[in-house]
Amino acid sequence: MKNENYVERVLEMLGEPSWRYRDPEAWRRVENELGVSLPADYKEIVDAYAPVQINGHLYLTHPATERFNLAEDIRRTSASWSQVEWDEGEPEGDPRISLGVPELVFGTPDGLIPIASTDRGEVIFYTPRGASGRGSLFIENGDHEFLEYSFSFAEWLYRWLVGEEVTGPGGSAFYPGPVALQDLPMTPDERPETRYGPPRGM
């Protein structure tokens, strides 16, 4: 299945997009800072719904907002991961082997770029050098174990929504029925209500 079909299937599950903060210039700024383009399917899904929490776990932030800002999240998360000192034989699923790099770096075209996270401690990284330069995802499962997936972000999200274990063994977060979405508050006083996508027959 092509990437664009996975985008369509994700949008069908999540419901009518709001496109609240769609801003090509904001994407140009974050990509210029990173020195690499982010995947088109990822940007389309983020533009359609973010900043948002999906099914109570997955957070997507946006480059055009002041709060829950993607560029700031990437900088902060990359800085935090850059401080980790790995012991002998760590981490499990060491991305350096797949990427062919001597050091594990974050927030750069040669390393892992954090693009989403969950409240369970999982981090979704995009790596431009993965899958022989075609780009891939590395999922850190909250316990310093990395799993590489060669499919697109849209395919990863689709599989996560239907309950596949795409954050590692035992990592399924399936909820039957419509997908729950909660916009992230843009002011300290805002209390967004949870809304739901269309029936999924699941």
PLY file of the C-alpha trace (Angstrom):
ply
format ascii 1.0
element vertex 202
property float x
property float y
property float z
element edge 201
property int vertex1
property int vertex2
end_header
0.00 0.00 0.00
1.36 3.41 -0.94
2.04 6.08 1.67
-0.73 8.35 0.45
-3.26 5.56 0.95
-2.16 5.22 4.56
-2.63 8.97 4.99
-6.16 8.63 3.62
-6.92 5.74 5.95
-5.58 7.63 8.96
-7.63 10.71 8.10
-10.69 8.52 7.67
-10.20 7.14 11.18
-9.44 10.47 12.82
-12.30 12.35 11.19
-12.61 15.80 9.65
-9.26 17.64 9.79
-9.25 21.13 11.28
-6.06 22.38 9.58
-5.96 24.95 12.43
-2.32 25.91 12.15
-1.26 24.87 8.65
1.68 27.12 7.74
4.28 26.14 5.10
6.68 28.81 6.38
6.69 27.22 9.85
7.74 23.91 8.30
10.47 25.65 6.30
11.86 27.16 9.49
12.02 23.88 11.39
13.46 22.01 8.38
16.10 24.70 7.84
17.07 24.36 11.48
17.30 20.57 11.17
19.03 20.66 7.79
16.67 18.05 6.36
13.09 17.73 5.09
10.63 15.88 7.28
8.37 13.25 5.68
5.46 14.68 3.69
2.93 12.24 5.17
3.97 13.21 8.71
3.61 16.91 7.92
0.17 16.38 6.40
-1.13 14.54 9.47
0.40 17.11 11.85
-1.10 19.97 9.82
-4.48 18.25 9.82
-4.82 17.77 13.60
-1.92 18.96 15.78
-1.29 19.97 18.48
-3.30 16.97 19.65
-3.37 13.93 21.90
-4.67 10.81 20.15
-6.39 7.97 22.03
-5.12 9.32 25.34
-1.48 8.45 24.64
0.10 9.80 21.44
1.16 13.46 21.28
1.67 15.38 18.05
2.94 18.96 18.26
3.03 21.62 15.54
5.76 23.97 14.25
3.44 27.01 13.96
2.19 27.19 17.57
3.75 28.90 20.57
2.67 26.20 23.01
3.32 22.55 22.15
5.74 23.70 19.49
7.39 21.01 17.37
10.73 22.80 16.90
11.05 23.36 20.63
10.09 19.74 21.34
12.74 18.51 18.92
15.41 20.74 20.48
14.51 19.80 24.06
14.13 16.07 23.43
17.32 15.92 21.33
19.29 17.73 24.04
17.98 15.33 26.69
18.83 12.22 24.68
22.25 13.62 23.80
23.12 13.52 27.51
22.58 9.75 27.79
25.75 7.76 28.37
25.37 4.25 27.03
26.88 1.27 28.86
28.63 -1.58 27.06
26.20 -3.31 24.71
23.58 -0.57 24.98
21.14 0.37 23.70
19.14 -2.64 22.59
18.50 -2.35 18.86
21.37 0.13 18.60
20.53 2.53 15.72
24.23 3.08 15.02
24.45 -0.37 13.43
21.66 0.33 10.95
22.77 3.89 10.25
26.46 3.05 9.94
27.53 5.87 12.25
30.07 5.73 15.10
28.07 7.87 17.53
24.39 8.08 18.34
23.29 11.67 17.74
19.90 13.36 17.96
18.22 16.19 16.08
20.52 16.03 13.05
20.26 14.57 9.51
22.82 11.90 10.49
20.95 10.84 13.60
17.52 10.48 15.12
14.98 13.30 15.01
12.19 13.05 17.64
8.84 13.72 15.95
6.24 12.35 18.38
5.90 10.79 21.81
3.48 9.06 24.14
2.59 9.47 27.79
3.99 5.96 28.31
7.54 7.17 27.68
7.79 6.02 24.07
9.49 8.32 21.55
9.05 8.14 17.79
12.19 9.18 15.90
12.62 9.84 12.19
16.03 9.10 10.73
16.76 10.29 7.18
19.64 7.80 6.82
17.55 4.79 7.76
16.39 2.16 5.25
19.46 2.73 3.08
18.87 6.45 2.85
15.14 6.29 2.13
14.31 7.22 5.72
12.89 5.09 8.51
11.44 5.30 11.98
13.06 4.22 15.22
10.73 3.74 18.16
12.24 3.92 21.65
9.98 1.90 23.92
10.57 3.82 27.14
13.22 1.39 28.33
16.17 2.40 26.09
15.30 -0.25 23.52
15.07 0.88 19.89
13.03 -0.79 17.17
13.42 0.20 13.52
10.50 0.27 11.10
11.03 0.92 7.41
7.48 2.05 6.75
6.20 5.63 6.67
4.85 7.60 9.62
1.31 7.30 8.22
1.66 3.52 8.03
3.11 3.41 11.55
0.23 5.51 12.89
-2.35 3.40 11.09
-0.88 0.22 12.53
-0.73 1.79 16.01
-4.37 2.84 15.79
-5.54 -0.66 14.83
-3.64 -2.20 17.74
-0.47 -3.60 16.21
2.58 -3.73 18.46
4.58 -1.04 16.69
6.23 0.27 19.86
7.69 -3.13 20.73
6.37 -6.34 22.27
3.49 -5.64 24.63
3.24 -2.08 23.35
-0.22 -2.27 21.80
-2.53 0.61 22.73
-5.73 -0.48 20.98
-9.08 0.99 21.91
-12.19 -0.26 20.11
-14.62 2.21 18.65
-13.96 5.71 17.34
-10.54 7.30 17.84
-10.44 9.88 20.65
-8.77 13.22 19.94
-8.11 16.07 22.33
-6.70 19.36 21.08
-3.83 20.51 23.29
-4.57 23.78 25.12
-3.17 26.92 23.56
-3.56 28.92 26.81
-3.15 27.85 30.46
-6.90 28.31 31.04
-8.12 26.38 28.00
-9.73 22.99 28.69
-10.38 21.34 25.31
-13.03 18.65 25.20
-12.36 15.20 23.80
-13.90 14.60 20.41
-14.17 11.39 18.43
-13.57 10.25 14.90
-16.21 8.37 12.91
-17.29 4.80 13.78
-14.63 2.27 12.78
-16.53 -0.98 13.25
-13.76 -2.18 15.57
0 1
1 2
2 3
3 4
4 5
5 6
6 7
7 8
8 9
9 10
10 11
11 12
12 13
13 14
14 15
15 16
16 17
17 18
18 19
19 20
20 21
21 22
22 23
23 24
24 25
25 26
26 27
27 28
28 29
29 30
30 31
31 32
32 33
33 34
34 35
35 36
36 37
37 38
38 39
39 40
40 41
41 42
42 43
43 44
44 45
45 46
46 47
47 48
48 49
49 50
50 51
51 52
52 53
53 54
54 55
55 56
56 57
57 58
58 59
59 60
60 61
61 62
62 63
63 64
64 65
65 66
66 67
67 68
68 69
69 70
70 71
71 72
72 73
73 74
74 75
75 76
76 77
77 78
78 79
79 80
80 81
81 82
82 83
83 84
84 85
85 86
86 87
87 88
88 89
89 90
90 91
91 92
92 93
93 94
94 95
95 96
96 97
97 98
98 99
99 100
100 101
101 102
102 103
103 104
104 105
105 106
106 107
107 108
108 109
109 110
110 111
111 112
112 113
113 114
114 115
115 116
116 117
117 118
118 119
119 120
120 121
121 122
122 123
123 124
124 125
125 126
126 127
127 128
128 129
129 130
130 131
131 132
132 133
133 134
134 135
135 136
136 137
137 138
138 139
139 140
140 141
141 142
142 143
143 144
144 145
145 146
146 147
147 148
148 149
149 150
150 151
151 152
152 153
153 154
154 155
155 156
156 157
157 158
158 159
159 160
160 161
161 162
162 163
163 164
164 165
165 166
166 167
167 168
168 169
169 170
170 171
171 172
172 173
173 174
174 175
175 176
176 177
177 178
178 179
179 180
180 181
181 182
182 183
183 184
184 185
185 186
186 187
187 188
188 189
189 190
190 191
191 192
192 193
193 194
194 195
195 196
196 197
197 198
198 199
199 200
200 201
